[in-house]
Amino acid sequence: MKQHIPNMITCGNVLCGCVGIVAASQGKLTEAVYFILAGMVFDFADGLAARLLRAYSDIGKQLDSLADMVTFGVLPGMVLFQLLAQNEPKWAAYGGFLLTVFSALRLAKFNIDTRQTDSFIGLPTPSAALFVGSLPLIIHQQPAYKTFIEQPVTLFAITISLSFLLVAELPLFSLKFKNFGWTDNKIRYTFMFLSVLLFVLFKFLAIPFILLMYVLLSFLSSVTKAKEKA
């Protein structure tokens, strides 16, 4: 029975994605984002459960990617579509699904890439989804940014940038802790401290900057490690 517990949790992620897509299709973007966040909780919990119960399986790995595709691929694509649909021409809104396409490529690469056991190569799909999800939250909390965010140029720049980062050969650190010592986790502790500080100061507006900081810290870490090896 314990072998199925992580998969049951993963199915919760799928359900969040489905309900979020319905909410986004009805224009309820803030509600849709809450289901992205709930899906992230399930995504974290299924991996934690698998490690604690030692309940690893091939079907669990595939199911996890399929769930991520729904919640962190299709759902943020729908959010972008709805934001872009407020502008002319209406057909350009379908460009938001470019993120969905690249999310599929990212997840397919992850499943066959043996280098991504302790770290990531390319931006994880939950991170890209969180970036997109922060946009309706920022508009809701700080309406002064509404005009800027809803500009087609802004939205397409975000879509293209995230799509590129999803499949880029860019090493990114993972937040998984093997131990809690400072030496092995200083970049994780630094990132977590700065993230909390930024969120306290700027609320949802901090999310895009936190993700940019994640990419920058990962890049600096990879350069430092390369120099140490050299």
VOBANU-740169 format. One record per residue: x negated, y, z of N, C-alpha, C in turn; residue number from 1. Coordinates in nm, 3 decimals. Atoms other than C-alpha are relative to their C-alpha. Example, Ala and Ser with C-alpha at 12.3 -4.5 7.8 and 13.67 -1.06 7.14 Angstrom:
% VOBANU-740169
SITE, nc1, nc2, nc3, cac1, cac2, cac3, cc1, cc2, cc3, k
SITE, -0.089, -0.119, 0.000, -1.230, -0.450, 0.780, -0.090, 0.120, 0.000, 1 $
SITE, 0.082, -0.119, -0.006, -1.367, -0.106, 0.714, 0.077, 0.109, 0.073, 2 $
//
This chain:
% VOBANU-740169
SITE, nc1, nc2, nc3, cac1, cac2, cac3, cc1, cc2, cc3, k
SITE, -0.083, -0.121, 0.000, 0.000, 0.000, 0.000, -0.087, 0.126, 0.000, 1 $
SITE, 0.082, -0.120, -0.010, -0.280, 0.243, 0.085, -0.062, 0.039, -0.134, 2 $
SITE, 0.054, -0.029, 0.132, -0.410, 0.214, -0.272, 0.089, 0.095, -0.079, 3 $
SITE, -0.096, -0.082, 0.075, -0.096, 0.391, -0.393, 0.023, 0.138, 0.061, 4 $
SITE, -0.026, -0.128, -0.068, -0.094, 0.679, -0.141, -0.059, 0.119, -0.077, 5 $
SITE, 0.052, -0.115, 0.077, -0.332, 0.907, -0.340, 0.079, 0.024, -0.128, 6 $
SITE, -0.076, -0.017, 0.124, -0.133, 0.840, -0.658, 0.137, 0.063, 0.026, 7 $
SITE, -0.128, -0.061, -0.037, 0.191, 0.930, -0.481, -0.017, 0.150, 0.023, 8 $
SITE, 0.029, -0.142, -0.022, 0.033, 1.260, -0.376, -0.021, 0.070, -0.135, 9 $
SITE, 0.022, -0.055, 0.133, -0.081, 1.319, -0.735, 0.132, 0.025, -0.072, 10 $
SITE, -0.132, -0.017, 0.062, 0.277, 1.270, -0.850, 0.069, 0.127, 0.052, 11 $
SITE, -0.051, -0.126, -0.051, 0.366, 1.562, -0.623, -0.053, 0.118, -0.079, 12 $
SITE, 0.060, -0.102, 0.086, 0.127, 1.771, -0.833, 0.077, 0.010, -0.132, 13 $
SITE, -0.076, 0.002, 0.126, 0.312, 1.663, -1.150, 0.134, 0.070, 0.018, 14 $
SITE, -0.132, -0.058, -0.026, 0.646, 1.759, -0.996, -0.010, 0.153, 0.015, 15 $
SITE, 0.020, -0.145, -0.014, 0.513, 2.103, -0.898, -0.016, 0.065, -0.137, 16 $
SITE, 0.020, -0.054, 0.134, 0.400, 2.157, -1.255, 0.129, 0.008, -0.079, 17 $
SITE, -0.127, 0.004, 0.074, 0.737, 2.057, -1.400, 0.096, 0.110, 0.047, 18 $
SITE, -0.091, -0.102, -0.055, 0.938, 2.280, -1.165, -0.053, 0.140, -0.032, 19 $
SITE, 0.060, -0.129, 0.032, 0.694, 2.566, -1.222, 0.022, 0.039, -0.145, 20 $
SITE, -0.024, -0.028, 0.142, 0.733, 2.537, -1.600, 0.143, 0.048, -0.022, 21 $
SITE, -0.140, -0.043, 0.009, 1.111, 2.564, -1.563, 0.015, 0.143, 0.051, 22 $
SITE, -0.008, -0.136, -0.056, 1.072, 2.872, -1.341, -0.060, 0.103, -0.095, 23 $
SITE, 0.065, -0.093, 0.093, 0.831, 3.035, -1.587, 0.084, 0.021, -0.125, 24 $
SITE, -0.083, -0.012, 0.121, 1.062, 2.962, -1.883, 0.122, 0.088, 0.025, 25 $
SITE, -0.112, -0.087, -0.037, 1.335, 3.151, -1.695, -0.045, 0.140, 0.038, 26 $
SITE, 0.053, -0.131, -0.032, 1.109, 3.449, -1.643, -0.032, 0.023, 0.146, 27 $
SITE, 0.028, -0.012, -0.144, 1.059, 3.379, -1.271, -0.149, -0.031, 0.023, 28 $
SITE, 0.143, 0.027, 0.003, 0.683, 3.415, -1.292, -0.062, -0.010, 0.139, 29 $
SITE, 0.054, 0.009, -0.137, 0.615, 3.478, -0.923, 0.030, -0.136, 0.060, 30 $
SITE, -0.035, 0.132, -0.049, 0.801, 3.160, -0.833, -0.085, -0.107, -0.067, 31 $
SITE, 0.081, 0.097, 0.074, 0.612, 2.972, -1.104, -0.141, -0.009, 0.057, 32 $
SITE, 0.135, -0.003, -0.056, 0.281, 3.081, -0.952, -0.006, -0.075, 0.133, 33 $
SITE, -0.003, 0.072, -0.127, 0.384, 2.943, -0.613, -0.012, -0.151, -0.023, 34 $
SITE, 0.010, 0.143, 0.030, 0.415, 2.601, -0.779, -0.140, -0.036, -0.050, 35 $
SITE, 0.141, 0.024, 0.031, 0.063, 2.638, -0.921, -0.078, -0.017, 0.130, 36 $
SITE, 0.069, 0.009, -0.129, -0.057, 2.699, -0.565, 0.034, -0.130, 0.073, 37 $
SITE, -0.040, 0.127, -0.063, 0.145, 2.404, -0.433, -0.067, -0.117, -0.069, 38 $
SITE, 0.068, 0.105, 0.074, 0.000, 2.188, -0.710, -0.146, -0.011, 0.039, 39 $
SITE, 0.139, 0.002, -0.044, -0.350, 2.288, -0.598, -0.015, -0.070, 0.135, 40 $
SITE, 0.002, 0.069, -0.129, -0.268, 2.169, -0.247, 0.008, -0.151, -0.021, 41 $
SITE, -0.012, 0.143, 0.030, -0.156, 1.830, -0.384, -0.127, -0.052, -0.067, 42 $
SITE, 0.121, 0.040, 0.071, -0.463, 1.819, -0.611, -0.115, -0.021, 0.097, 43 $
SITE, 0.104, 0.015, -0.103, -0.692, 1.870, -0.310, 0.031, -0.120, 0.089, 44 $
SITE, -0.039, 0.105, -0.095, -0.494, 1.630, -0.091, -0.018, -0.140, -0.058, 45 $
SITE, 0.013, 0.136, 0.055, -0.499, 1.337, -0.335, -0.146, -0.045, -0.001, 46 $
SITE, 0.142, 0.035, -0.004, -0.878, 1.350, -0.362, -0.047, -0.030, 0.142, 47 $
SITE, 0.036, 0.022, -0.140, -0.912, 1.378, 0.015, 0.052, -0.134, 0.048, 48 $
SITE, -0.060, 0.128, -0.039, -0.676, 1.084, 0.066, -0.077, -0.117, -0.060, 49 $
SITE, 0.074, 0.107, 0.068, -0.868, 0.875, -0.188, -0.133, -0.025, 0.069, 50 $
SITE, 0.129, 0.017, -0.068, -1.197, 0.940, -0.007, 0.018, -0.060, 0.138, 51 $
SITE, -0.022, 0.050, -0.136, -1.058, 0.876, 0.341, 0.043, -0.147, -0.001, 52 $
SITE, -0.052, 0.137, 0.006, -0.878, 0.557, 0.237, -0.085, -0.092, -0.088, 53 $
SITE, 0.083, 0.074, 0.096, -1.146, 0.452, -0.013, 0.090, -0.068, -0.104, 54 $
SITE, -0.099, 0.054, 0.094, -0.859, 0.406, -0.256, -0.024, 0.058, -0.139, 55 $
SITE, 0.033, -0.048, 0.134, -1.031, 0.478, -0.586, 0.053, -0.100, -0.103, 56 $
SITE, -0.048, 0.089, 0.106, -0.883, 0.342, -0.908, -0.006, 0.074, -0.133, 57 $
SITE, 0.002, -0.060, 0.134, -0.900, 0.399, -1.284, 0.130, 0.072, -0.030, 58 $
SITE, -0.129, -0.064, 0.026, -0.529, 0.475, -1.297, 0.012, 0.130, 0.078, 59 $
SITE, -0.002, -0.123, -0.078, -0.575, 0.734, -1.023, -0.075, 0.112, -0.070, 60 $
SITE, 0.079, -0.100, 0.073, -0.842, 0.912, -1.227, 0.077, 0.054, -0.119, 61 $
SITE, -0.077, -0.043, 0.117, -0.624, 0.919, -1.537, 0.124, 0.080, 0.041, 62 $
SITE, -0.120, -0.067, -0.048, -0.313, 1.020, -1.343, -0.034, 0.141, 0.048, 63 $
SITE, 0.042, -0.131, -0.050, -0.503, 1.306, -1.180, -0.018, 0.099, -0.116, 64 $
SITE, 0.019, -0.087, 0.116, -0.601, 1.447, -1.521, 0.133, 0.036, -0.066, 65 $
SITE, -0.131, -0.026, 0.059, -0.248, 1.411, -1.654, 0.078, 0.102, 0.084, 66 $
SITE, -0.067, -0.095, -0.089, -0.112, 1.594, -1.349, -0.059, 0.139, -0.016, 67 $
SITE, 0.066, -0.129, 0.018, -0.370, 1.870, -1.391, 0.040, 0.063, -0.132, 68 $
SITE, -0.039, -0.054, 0.131, -0.270, 1.905, -1.756, 0.136, 0.069, 0.009, 69 $
SITE, -0.133, -0.059, -0.014, 0.090, 1.975, -1.656, -0.006, 0.129, 0.083, 70 $
SITE, -0.003, -0.112, -0.095, 0.028, 2.207, -1.359, -0.102, 0.109, -0.031, 71 $
SITE, 0.107, -0.098, 0.023, -0.299, 2.374, -1.459, -0.030, 0.023, -0.148, 72 $
SITE, 0.017, -0.020, 0.144, -0.268, 2.352, -1.838, 0.125, 0.059, -0.064, 73 $
SITE, -0.124, -0.045, 0.062, 0.091, 2.383, -1.957, 0.061, 0.118, 0.077, 74 $
SITE, -0.065, -0.104, -0.081, 0.222, 2.595, -1.667, -0.068, 0.137, -0.015, 75 $
SITE, 0.060, -0.133, 0.022, -0.039, 2.878, -1.689, 0.015, 0.048, -0.143, 76 $
SITE, -0.025, -0.037, 0.139, 0.003, 2.870, -2.068, 0.137, 0.063, -0.015, 77 $
SITE, -0.135, -0.054, 0.002, 0.375, 2.931, -2.015, 0.005, 0.138, 0.066, 78 $
SITE, 0.006, -0.131, -0.066, 0.299, 3.218, -1.776, -0.057, 0.105, -0.096, 79 $
SITE, 0.059, -0.092, 0.098, 0.074, 3.380, -2.037, 0.098, 0.029, -0.114, 80 $
SITE, -0.099, -0.018, 0.106, 0.341, 3.323, -2.303, 0.106, 0.102, 0.041, 81 $
SITE, -0.105, -0.090, -0.047, 0.602, 3.504, -2.094, -0.052, 0.143, 0.016, 82 $
SITE, 0.058, -0.133, -0.012, 0.369, 3.795, -2.019, -0.020, 0.064, -0.137, 83 $
SITE, 0.023, -0.052, 0.136, 0.278, 3.831, -2.387, 0.130, 0.026, -0.074, 84 $
SITE, -0.128, -0.012, 0.070, 0.641, 3.794, -2.499, 0.067, 0.134, 0.026, 85 $
SITE, -0.057, -0.131, -0.028, 0.715, 4.135, -2.348, -0.050, 0.106, -0.098, 86 $
SITE, 0.058, -0.092, 0.099, 0.518, 4.291, -2.636, 0.038, -0.045, -0.141, 87 $
SITE, -0.020, 0.031, 0.142, 0.551, 4.301, -3.013, -0.137, -0.023, -0.065, 88 $
SITE, -0.106, 0.089, 0.050, 0.512, 4.100, -3.229, 0.022, -0.119, 0.093, 89 $
SITE, -0.036, 0.107, -0.092, 0.692, 3.824, -3.040, -0.078, -0.128, -0.026, 90 $
SITE, 0.067, 0.126, 0.034, 0.516, 3.543, -3.228, -0.141, -0.007, 0.061, 91 $
SITE, 0.136, -0.001, -0.056, 0.181, 3.655, -3.080, -0.004, -0.062, 0.139, 92 $
SITE, -0.006, 0.056, -0.135, 0.300, 3.527, -2.742, -0.047, -0.145, 0.003, 93 $
SITE, 0.042, 0.140, 0.004, 0.226, 3.172, -2.856, -0.152, -0.014, 0.017, 94 $
SITE, 0.144, 0.003, -0.023, -0.142, 3.265, -2.832, -0.036, -0.033, 0.143, 95 $
SITE, 0.027, 0.035, -0.140, -0.111, 3.217, -2.458, -0.024, -0.148, 0.019, 96 $
SITE, 0.017, 0.145, -0.012, -0.099, 2.843, -2.519, -0.138, -0.046, -0.047, 97 $
SITE, 0.140, 0.034, 0.028, -0.459, 2.858, -2.639, -0.066, -0.054, 0.126, 98 $
SITE, 0.055, 0.048, -0.127, -0.543, 2.814, -2.272, 0.041, -0.144, 0.026, 99 $
SITE, -0.048, 0.138, -0.017, -0.332, 2.495, -2.266, -0.082, -0.096, -0.084, 100 $
SITE, 0.079, 0.085, 0.091, -0.522, 2.354, -2.565, -0.140, -0.024, 0.058, 101 $
SITE, 0.136, 0.015, -0.053, -0.861, 2.422, -2.407, -0.001, -0.070, 0.136, 102 $
SITE, -0.011, 0.076, -0.124, -0.741, 2.285, -2.074, 0.000, -0.149, -0.030, 103 $
SITE, -0.002, 0.140, 0.042, -0.669, 1.957, -2.254, -0.140, -0.047, -0.038, 104 $
SITE, 0.136, 0.034, 0.038, -1.019, 1.960, -2.403, -0.089, -0.013, 0.123, 105 $
SITE, 0.079, 0.001, -0.125, -1.169, 2.037, -2.061, 0.023, -0.130, 0.078, 106 $
SITE, -0.033, 0.121, -0.076, -0.988, 1.747, -1.893, -0.047, -0.126, -0.071, 107 $
SITE, 0.048, 0.116, 0.076, -1.076, 1.504, -2.173, -0.151, -0.014, 0.016, 108 $
SITE, 0.145, 0.004, -0.018, -1.444, 1.599, -2.143, -0.036, -0.046, 0.141, 109 $
SITE, 0.029, 0.035, -0.140, -1.434, 1.565, -1.765, 0.010, -0.151, 0.022, 110 $
SITE, -0.022, 0.143, -0.022, -1.304, 1.208, -1.784, -0.112, -0.088, -0.054, 111 $
SITE, 0.106, 0.083, 0.060, -1.598, 1.087, -1.994, -0.140, 0.053, 0.031, 112 $
SITE, 0.128, -0.062, -0.030, -1.874, 1.312, -1.858, -0.051, -0.049, 0.135, 113 $
SITE, 0.055, 0.057, -0.124, -2.088, 1.130, -1.600, -0.081, 0.101, 0.080, 114 $
SITE, 0.079, -0.101, -0.071, -2.268, 1.453, -1.504, 0.081, 0.073, 0.106, 115 $
SITE, -0.085, -0.084, -0.083, -1.970, 1.593, -1.315, 0.053, -0.073, 0.124, 116 $
SITE, -0.040, 0.071, -0.122, -1.967, 1.378, -1.002, -0.009, 0.091, 0.123, 117 $
SITE, 0.020, -0.087, -0.116, -2.103, 1.636, -0.754, 0.014, 0.148, -0.034, 118 $
SITE, -0.015, -0.139, 0.043, -2.061, 1.955, -0.958, 0.082, 0.000, -0.129, 119 $
SITE, -0.082, -0.011, 0.121, -1.879, 2.084, -1.265, -0.083, 0.055, -0.115, 120 $
SITE, 0.055, -0.060, 0.122, -1.980, 2.160, -1.622, 0.118, 0.067, -0.069, 121 $
SITE, -0.116, -0.074, 0.049, -1.740, 2.431, -1.732, 0.098, 0.028, 0.114, 122 $
SITE, -0.095, -0.043, -0.104, -1.465, 2.603, -1.534, 0.107, -0.106, 0.022, 123 $
SITE, -0.108, 0.096, -0.028, -1.226, 2.358, -1.360, 0.137, 0.061, -0.036, 124 $
SITE, -0.132, -0.051, 0.039, -0.866, 2.387, -1.482, 0.077, 0.066, 0.114, 125 $
SITE, -0.071, -0.072, -0.107, -0.727, 2.478, -1.135, -0.048, 0.144, 0.016, 126 $
SITE, 0.054, -0.134, -0.013, -0.959, 2.780, -1.128, 0.056, 0.092, -0.108, 127 $
SITE, -0.057, -0.079, 0.110, -0.840, 2.901, -1.469, 0.148, 0.028, 0.026, 128 $
SITE, -0.142, -0.017, -0.030, -0.478, 2.845, -1.364, 0.022, 0.101, 0.111, 129 $
SITE, -0.011, -0.095, -0.111, -0.534, 3.040, -1.042, -0.023, 0.143, -0.049, 130 $
SITE, 0.025, -0.133, 0.057, -0.676, 3.332, -1.240, 0.127, 0.052, -0.069, 131 $
SITE, -0.123, -0.039, 0.070, -0.368, 3.340, -1.464, 0.113, 0.024, 0.100, 132 $
SITE, -0.106, -0.012, -0.100, -0.139, 3.288, -1.165, -0.010, 0.127, 0.082, 133 $
SITE, 0.016, -0.122, -0.079, -0.286, 3.590, -0.990, 0.063, 0.122, -0.069, 134 $
SITE, -0.049, -0.116, 0.073, -0.157, 3.822, -1.264, 0.142, 0.040, 0.041, 135 $
SITE, -0.134, -0.039, -0.047, 0.217, 3.808, -1.176, 0.001, 0.043, 0.147, 136 $
SITE, 0.006, -0.036, -0.141, 0.126, 3.827, -0.807, -0.052, 0.142, 0.018, 137 $
SITE, 0.053, -0.136, -0.006, -0.080, 4.142, -0.863, 0.105, 0.100, -0.046, 138 $
SITE, -0.106, -0.088, 0.050, 0.201, 4.297, -1.068, 0.109, 0.020, 0.105, 139 $
SITE, -0.105, -0.005, -0.101, 0.450, 4.213, -0.794, -0.044, 0.082, 0.122, 140 $
SITE, 0.049, -0.066, -0.122, 0.233, 4.342, -0.509, -0.050, 0.141, -0.026, 141 $
SITE, 0.057, -0.131, 0.032, 0.063, 4.634, -0.684, 0.045, 0.041, -0.141, 142 $
SITE, -0.058, -0.035, 0.131, 0.288, 4.763, -0.968, -0.083, 0.098, -0.082, 143 $
SITE, 0.082, -0.096, 0.073, 0.032, 5.029, -1.059, -0.085, -0.068, -0.108, 144 $
SITE, 0.082, 0.073, 0.097, -0.163, 4.758, -1.247, 0.084, -0.067, -0.109, 145 $
SITE, -0.090, 0.070, 0.091, 0.143, 4.633, -1.439, -0.027, 0.033, -0.146, 146 $
SITE, 0.020, -0.042, 0.140, 0.086, 4.837, -1.757, -0.131, -0.055, -0.055, 147 $
SITE, 0.130, 0.049, 0.045, -0.281, 4.741, -1.778, 0.002, -0.151, -0.023, 148 $
SITE, -0.001, 0.146, 0.010, -0.224, 4.369, -1.715, 0.083, -0.048, -0.117, 149 $
SITE, -0.092, 0.047, 0.104, 0.064, 4.339, -1.961, -0.039, 0.045, -0.140, 150 $
SITE, 0.049, -0.037, 0.132, -0.133, 4.497, -2.246, -0.045, -0.126, -0.075, 151 $
SITE, 0.043, 0.117, 0.076, -0.181, 4.236, -2.524, -0.152, -0.017, -0.004, 152 $
SITE, 0.147, 0.008, 0.004, -0.552, 4.323, -2.541, -0.054, -0.062, 0.128, 153 $
SITE, 0.043, 0.055, -0.128, -0.594, 4.247, -2.171, 0.030, -0.149, 0.009, 154 $
SITE, -0.043, 0.139, -0.012, -0.399, 3.922, -2.185, -0.076, -0.092, -0.095, 155 $
SITE, 0.075, 0.084, 0.095, -0.575, 3.793, -2.497, -0.147, -0.009, 0.041, 156 $
SITE, 0.138, 0.005, -0.049, -0.915, 3.886, -2.351, -0.013, -0.102, 0.112, 157 $
SITE, -0.001, 0.097, -0.109, -0.830, 3.684, -2.041, 0.015, -0.142, -0.054, 158 $
SITE, -0.024, 0.133, 0.058, -0.698, 3.391, -2.246, -0.123, -0.055, -0.069, 159 $
SITE, 0.117, 0.045, 0.076, -1.000, 3.373, -2.474, -0.119, -0.026, 0.093, 160 $
SITE, 0.113, 0.016, -0.093, -1.252, 3.419, -2.190, 0.015, -0.128, 0.082, 161 $
SITE, -0.023, 0.121, -0.080, -1.095, 3.147, -1.974, -0.013, -0.126, -0.087, 162 $
SITE, 0.008, 0.115, 0.090, -1.065, 2.913, -2.274, -0.145, -0.036, -0.028, 163 $
SITE, 0.143, 0.023, 0.024, -1.436, 2.955, -2.347, -0.067, -0.062, 0.123, 164 $
SITE, 0.063, 0.049, -0.123, -1.536, 2.901, -1.983, 0.040, -0.144, 0.033, 165 $
SITE, -0.046, 0.137, -0.027, -1.330, 2.580, -1.963, -0.090, -0.104, -0.066, 166 $
SITE, 0.078, 0.100, 0.075, -1.549, 2.406, -2.223, -0.147, 0.037, -0.012, 167 $
SITE, 0.140, -0.043, 0.008, -1.876, 2.596, -2.180, -0.091, -0.096, 0.076, 168 $
SITE, 0.101, 0.084, -0.068, -2.190, 2.402, -2.085, -0.062, 0.081, 0.114, 169 $
SITE, 0.042, -0.085, -0.112, -2.209, 2.607, -1.766, 0.012, -0.077, 0.130, 170 $
SITE, -0.006, 0.072, -0.128, -2.304, 2.432, -1.440, 0.067, 0.085, 0.109, 171 $
SITE, -0.070, -0.070, -0.108, -2.069, 2.530, -1.156, 0.001, -0.089, 0.124, 172 $
SITE, 0.005, 0.080, -0.123, -2.099, 2.422, -0.794, 0.139, -0.043, 0.043, 173 $
SITE, -0.125, 0.051, -0.055, -1.830, 2.216, -0.627, 0.013, 0.041, 0.146, 174 $
SITE, -0.023, -0.034, -0.141, -1.672, 2.299, -0.290, 0.007, -0.125, 0.089, 175 $
SITE, 0.002, 0.123, -0.080, -1.704, 1.936, -0.177, -0.124, 0.000, 0.089, 176 $
SITE, 0.109, 0.003, -0.097, -1.918, 1.908, 0.137, -0.041, -0.143, 0.028, 177 $
SITE, 0.053, 0.130, -0.042, -2.143, 1.604, 0.187, -0.041, 0.004, 0.147, 178 $
SITE, 0.027, -0.026, -0.140, -2.251, 1.752, 0.519, 0.032, 0.147, 0.023, 179 $
SITE, -0.037, -0.138, -0.030, -2.196, 2.083, 0.698, -0.120, 0.086, 0.037, 180 $
SITE, 0.122, -0.077, -0.027, -2.559, 2.198, 0.726, -0.011, 0.121, -0.091, 181 $
SITE, 0.014, -0.124, 0.076, -2.653, 2.546, 0.606, -0.087, -0.019, -0.123, 182 $
SITE, 0.096, 0.013, 0.109, -2.945, 2.439, 0.386, 0.065, -0.056, -0.126, 183 $
SITE, -0.061, 0.064, 0.116, -2.741, 2.214, 0.158, 0.127, 0.071, -0.049, 184 $
SITE, -0.130, -0.060, 0.033, -2.431, 2.435, 0.159, 0.001, 0.152, 0.005, 185 $
SITE, 0.004, -0.146, -0.016, -2.551, 2.794, 0.176, 0.080, 0.072, -0.108, 186 $
SITE, -0.076, -0.066, 0.106, -2.398, 2.882, -0.161, 0.150, -0.016, 0.023, 187 $
SITE, -0.143, 0.022, -0.029, -2.064, 2.730, -0.053, 0.047, 0.091, 0.114, 188 $
SITE, -0.036, -0.085, -0.113, -2.061, 2.915, 0.280, 0.003, 0.147, -0.041, 189 $
SITE, 0.004, -0.139, 0.048, -2.160, 3.240, 0.109, 0.124, 0.032, -0.082, 190 $
SITE, -0.118, -0.020, 0.085, -1.884, 3.201, -0.147, 0.128, 0.007, 0.082, 191 $
SITE, -0.121, 0.003, -0.081, -1.621, 3.115, 0.112, 0.013, 0.126, 0.085, 192 $
SITE, -0.003, -0.121, -0.083, -1.716, 3.408, 0.339, 0.039, 0.122, -0.083, 193 $
SITE, -0.029, -0.115, 0.086, -1.714, 3.661, 0.055, 0.142, -0.006, -0.055, 194 $
SITE, -0.136, 0.015, 0.053, -1.387, 3.520, -0.082, 0.103, 0.043, 0.103, 195 $
SITE, -0.093, -0.040, -0.106, -1.209, 3.559, 0.252, -0.005, 0.151, 0.022, 196 $
SITE, 0.016, -0.145, -0.020, -1.350, 3.910, 0.291, 0.072, 0.078, -0.110, 197 $
SITE, -0.064, -0.068, 0.113, -1.235, 4.015, -0.057, 0.152, -0.011, 0.007, 198 $
SITE, -0.145, 0.019, -0.006, -0.889, 3.866, -0.006, 0.063, 0.084, 0.110, 199 $
SITE, -0.051, -0.082, -0.110, -0.844, 4.043, 0.327, 0.007, 0.147, -0.043, 200 $
SITE, 0.007, -0.140, 0.040, -0.943, 4.374, 0.169, 0.094, 0.033, -0.115, 201 $
SITE, -0.071, -0.035, 0.123, -0.767, 4.352, -0.168, 0.120, -0.089, -0.032, 202 $
SITE, -0.114, 0.092, 0.021, -0.504, 4.075, -0.135, -0.013, -0.071, -0.135, 203 $
SITE, 0.001, 0.079, 0.123, -0.407, 3.915, -0.469, -0.091, 0.059, -0.108, 204 $
SITE, 0.091, -0.063, 0.096, -0.613, 4.167, -0.665, -0.140, -0.058, 0.009, 205 $
SITE, 0.134, 0.056, -0.020, -0.919, 3.992, -0.522, -0.021, -0.130, -0.079, 206 $
SITE, 0.013, 0.133, 0.060, -0.846, 3.659, -0.694, -0.084, -0.001, -0.128, 207 $
SITE, 0.086, 0.000, 0.120, -0.988, 3.746, -1.040, -0.146, 0.025, 0.032, 208 $
SITE, 0.138, -0.031, -0.035, -1.299, 3.892, -0.877, -0.066, -0.117, 0.075, 209 $
SITE, 0.052, 0.118, -0.068, -1.339, 3.584, -0.657, -0.043, -0.105, -0.102, 210 $
SITE, 0.035, 0.098, 0.103, -1.337, 3.361, -0.965, -0.119, 0.045, -0.082, 211 $
SITE, 0.118, -0.051, 0.069, -1.583, 3.587, -1.143, -0.125, -0.019, 0.085, 212 $
SITE, 0.111, 0.020, -0.093, -1.804, 3.570, -0.834, -0.042, -0.147, 0.002, 213 $
SITE, 0.029, 0.144, 0.003, -1.778, 3.189, -0.844, -0.088, -0.036, -0.120, 214 $
SITE, 0.079, 0.025, 0.121, -1.911, 3.183, -1.201, -0.140, 0.060, 0.015, 215 $
SITE, 0.128, -0.068, -0.014, -2.186, 3.434, -1.119, -0.091, -0.071, 0.100, 216 $
SITE, 0.080, 0.072, -0.100, -2.303, 3.253, -0.804, -0.049, -0.134, -0.055, 217 $
SITE, 0.040, 0.128, 0.060, -2.307, 2.923, -0.994, -0.113, 0.020, -0.099, 218 $
SITE, 0.106, -0.029, 0.098, -2.517, 3.078, -1.270, -0.131, 0.031, 0.071, 219 $
SITE, 0.121, -0.033, -0.075, -2.764, 3.225, -1.020, -0.059, -0.122, 0.068, 220 $
SITE, 0.046, 0.122, -0.065, -2.781, 2.893, -0.837, -0.072, -0.092, -0.099, 221 $
SITE, 0.062, 0.087, 0.101, -2.858, 2.701, -1.157, -0.134, 0.055, -0.045, 222 $
SITE, 0.128, -0.063, 0.038, -3.130, 2.952, -1.251, -0.105, -0.022, 0.108, 223 $
SITE, 0.091, 0.020, -0.113, -3.284, 2.924, -0.903, -0.052, -0.144, 0.004, 224 $
SITE, 0.039, 0.140, -0.002, -3.284, 2.544, -0.917, -0.096, -0.032, -0.116, 225 $
SITE, 0.087, 0.022, 0.116, -3.442, 2.551, -1.264, -0.141, 0.053, 0.028, 226 $
SITE, 0.130, -0.057, -0.035, -3.722, 2.776, -1.134, -0.073, -0.087, 0.102, 227 $
SITE, 0.061, 0.086, -0.102, -3.781, 2.550, -0.833, -0.057, -0.127, -0.062, 228 $
SITE, 0.050, 0.120, 0.068, -3.812, 2.245, -1.060, -0.125, 0.029, -0.082, 229 $
SITE, 0.115, -0.039, 0.082, -4.050, 2.432, -1.287, -0.124, 0.024, 0.086, 230 $
//
